[in-house]
Amino acid sequence: MGITPGTGEPIIEPLEILRSKEARVPCERFILTFTKYTFGHIKRLLGSVERVRLYVPATDSIKGEYKGVEVCATKPYFGAVASAMALELLIATGARKFIVVGEAGALHPSLRIGDILIPTWGIREEGVSYHYMPPDYTPRPSPKLISILEEELKRIKGRRRMCVVKGGVWTTDAPFRETRDKVRRYSKMGVLGVEMEATALMTIAEYRNVDLAVVLSISDELYGEKWNPGFGTRKLRRTERLVVEAALNAIVKA
């Protein structure tokens, strides 16, 4: 008897590993982010901020208000496995709307450091998603959230010289195996960026029937003769501030 990936009845459900089955998250809207800088900027923009204890693998979590709406933010450990576990536990305890704020390496010359990618589909090279959906499944975000997020990004960007584009994302478990042949091939397929969480999180969101979108600031460029990193640059920091503001505006409208 064969085993079909993405099927089968689980033995352990997310709520079963929590200390208290009565645990509930303090709000249904969440921003997930992976860097200290973006988390700090979320904290600066929220009002009535307080630290909250969530039963998830994360380094910090807060609750606050934005335009009169309660919003939570958490900083999970990076990578598909840790962030997927965090998402599962947040969903199990009542969260329903998510925007993931991350960084990505650009695969195509049309994107430079400081530009913005909104993934609309993804190539799965992480292991998590195959436990939820079959191999031929293509992860996609919430159309409603994507529409609101794109509108907010373009409004906040204004005339600033940065691109906001939609396209494919490549999620990998192995950042030191982002090879030139894959960069060339995936770029031709319309995949514009690479990172480590998006396809796993989009897959789980669809599996659990919650709304989730991802927005990525371009932090480095992989398409040239040499790798061009832009981590910590003023251009990237400026973009990440705009992305955080757009994400907060979008999540309260969702």
ABEGO torsion letter per residue (X at the ends): XBBBBGBEBBABBAAAABABAABBBABABBBBBABAAAAAAAAAABBGBBBBBBBBBBABBBBBBBGGBBBBBBBBBBEAAAAAAAAAAAAAAGBABBBBBBBBBBABAABBBGBBBBBABBBBABAAAAAABBAABBBBBBAAAAAAAAAAAAAAAEABBBBBBBEBBBBBABAAABBAAAAAAAAAAGBABBBAAAAAAAAAAAAAGBBBBBBBBBABBAABABBBBABGBAAAAAAAAAAAAAAAAAAAAX
